[in-house]
Amino acid sequence: MPKGSEDGVFWISFDDMLKYFDCIDVCKIRNGWNERRLQGALPPSADLQHLSCILITVIEPTEIEITLFQEGHRSSEKSQRSQLDLCVVLFRGLEASQSDSQKLVLGRLVEHSKRQVRGFVGCHKMIEPGFYLAVPLAFNHWHTGLQGADAPYPRYVMSLHSSKKILSDQIAPPAYMLADAIIRLTMERGQRHEGREGMTAYYLTKGWAGLVVVVENRHDDKWIQVKCDCQESYNVVSTRSQLKTVDAVPPLNRQVIIILTQLEGSGGFSIGIVNILS
């Protein structure tokens, strides 16, 4: 070490670097830009007590980069937990109020990152003045037994870099934020399938490290039964702890049927799905 062992600078041969490291992250620095970092938890369920989102208030048109990081896995305790799948989604915020987060409503989808099993993901967008909600997502750790108010939920850091000054604050999510975010993302970015009159199924797979299935029932007086069989899938985990599900979608409703996520980022995966509607 040229300047001691604590400064974070060291020399390493190229062969040793290939032996001990599988990736290199390059930090992007933009002179004159503004930076804000906020921390939160990624609970393994739709737990409103621990879920959070970031309210962003834009005063003037600005370029923004949003990056979602997960905590490292170098300690022996954390190394037993696989890396999470990460995704960050940016929505317009309708009826936004910093004093009452229950009045927040997710608006149109503005931008999103890919969902990947890696240390960080990010997205970039030019945005206009207004309110925005940045929603962090992760799913491959659901149903792992991490429960309870004092459970060590995985932590995230969301960094916001903007060319102009913005206001940002971590807030409690509006009711049904998680379901609304998944449904809006799947409907706008997924594949649409008209299964029968009054019913539409949406499948999100591209850039998603797995699969999301959303079903829309437009009937005002009929329920739709959906049987989803994904038992032929490989190296994926389900948010519902099983790969075969049966649901009844109420009239005039949309419902997230299942989310499958790549379990190990270093291995391949495959999705096999059969839907039976009645």
N, C-alpha and C positions, 0 to 999 in steps of 0.2 A: 504494500500500500504506500503510494508516494507521500500521502499526507495523513497517515494514520488509518485506523481501522473503522472509524465511525463516520466518515464523510460520505459514504455511499458510492465512492468512485474506486474502481478496481480494474486490473488488467486480467484478461483471460485469453488463452489460445483459442483459435477457431475450432479445433477438434474438441476441446473441452466444452465450448459453448454448445456445440451440437449434441454433446453427450448429456449435459445437465439441463438444457433449456429446450422447450418445444415451440416457443413463440417469443417474439420481441414486440413490445408495445412502444410506439413512438409518440411522445407527447407533442401535440400541436400547440404552438404559441402564436397568438395574434396580438401584436403591439397595439395598445390603445383600446382593446376590447374590455368589456366588463365580465367579471366572473362571480358566480355564486354557487355554493355547494350546500346541499341539504341532505340529511340522513333520515332513514326510516327503516321499517321492518317489512319483510315479505312473508306474511303468515301462510301456513299451509292449508288455508281454507278461506271461505268468504267471511272473514272475521272482521266486522266493522270496527271492533275495538282496537285492532292493530293495523288495519288498512289505512293508507294515506295517499294523498295526491298533492300535486304542487299547483297552486294558483299563481298564474303569471299575468301581470297587468302591463300591457304595452301602451306607452304614451305616444310614441311616434314610430313610423315604419322602421323595422330593424331586422337584421340578419341574426338568426339564432342557431346555435348548435346545442343539442341536448344529448348528454351522455349518461348512461346508467351503468354503474359499477356494482359488482358484488364483492363482499369481503373475501380476502385471500384465504388459502387453504394450507398455509405452510406449517402451522402448529399441528401437533399430533392429534388434538381433539377435533379440529376442523377438517383435517385431511381425511377423516372417515366419512365425511359427507361429500357426495358428488357435487360438481358444479351445477348451478341452477341454469335453467333456460331463462334468458332475459329478453324482454321486449319493452320498449317505451313508446307510448302512443300520445299524440298531441291532439286535443279537441278544442274547438271554440267553446267558451263558457257562456251560457245563456242565463240571464237573470242572476249574474254573479254578484255576491256580496261577501266581502271579507269578514263582516261581523256576524253573518249567519250562513254557515256552509250548507245548511239544509235547503236553502233556496237555490243552490247551484244545480244546473241542468246541463248535461253533456250536449253540446251542439254538434255541428258537422265535423267529420274527421279532417284534420289538417295535414298531418304527416305521421309516419311511424317508422320505427327501425325494423329490421328483420328480427325474428325470434331465433336466438342461437344459444347453444350450450357453450358459453365462453365467459371470460372475465368481465367483458363490457360490451355494450351495444350503443349505437347512437344514430341520430338523424339530424338533418340540417334543413332549414326553411327560411324564406323571407316572409315575414308576417306583418300584418297591418295593425293599427291601434285597436285595442279591445281586451277582453278577458279570455284567457286560455287555461285549459287544465291539462297537465302532463301526468299521465297515469303509468306507473311501473307495474309490470306483469311478470309472474313466474309461476310455473305449475308443476314441474316434475318432482317437487318435494311434498306434494299433497299426500295425506294419509301415511305419514311417516311416524306417527306417534308423538310428534311435537305438539303438545296441547297444554292448556293452562295459562293463566295470566303471567306466570314467571318463566315460561318456557323460552329457551334460547332461540328465538326465531332468527333466521338468516337476516343480515342487515344489508342495506344498499346505501350508496351515495349517488345522488343525482347532481351532475354539474351543469350549469347553465352559462354559456358564453354568448354574449350579444354585442353587436356593434354599437348599439345605443343603450342607455340606461333603462332597466326594467325593474318592476317590483315583483318580488316572488315570496311566497310563504307556503309552508307546509300546513295543510288543513285536513280536518276529518272529512272523509268522502261523503258525497250525497248518497241517499238510500239507493240501493241497486246499482251503484256505480260500476262494479265489476261486471255484472251481467250486461248492462247497457254498453260498456266499452267493447266487450267481446262481440256482442250482436252487431253493433255498428261497424266494427272492423271487418267482420266476416261478410256482412252484406255488401260492403263497398269494395272489398278486395278479393272475395272468394268467388267460386264458380256457382252459378245459379242453375238449379234443376227443378223444372216444373213436373212434380210427380203426379199430380192429379188436379182437378179443378178446385180452386180455393186453397191450395197448399203449395208452398215452395220450400225446397231444401237448399241450403247454402253450405258449400264445402270450402274451407280455407286450408290450403296445403302449401302453395308456393311461397318460399321464404319463411316458413313457419315452423320448421323442425318438428313436424308432426301433423296433426289434423284437428280442425274444429268443425263440428256439425251443428248448424242452427236450423230449426224448422219454424216456418211461419204458417199459422192457421188463420185464414181470412174469413172463414165461415162465422156467421153470427149466432148459429144455433147448433153446431156440431163439434164434437171433440174428435181429435185425430190420434190414433194409437201409432206409436213409432217404436219398432223393434230394431235396434242397432247392434250388429254383430261384427266385432273387430278382432275376433279370436285368432285370425290368421296373421296378425301383426307381429312384428319382431322388434325387440329392443325399444319398446315404448312403454309408458306408464299412463294410466288413466286417472283423471281427477275424481272419478267415481269408484276407484279401487277395483274395478272389474271391466272386462272388455266386451261384455254383452249386457245390454240394458233394454228396458221396456218403459216407455213413458206415454202419458196421455196429455196432449197439448190442448189447453182450453180454447174455446172460441175467441177469436180476435186477439190472439196472443202470439208472441214469438218466444222461443225457448232454446237455450243452449242444451243440446242433447249430450254431447260428450266432448272432452278435450283430451287428445292423445299427445304425449310429448316424448321426444327422444330422451332416453334415460342417460346414456353415456355419450358425450360428445365425440369421443375418439373412435367409436364404432359406427357402422352403418345401421340403418333401420328401414323397415318396410311397413306399409299400411295396407291392410286388407279389410274391406268394409262391405257389409251387406245390409241394406235398409229394407224393412218390410213395413208398409203403411196400410192402415185399415181405418 
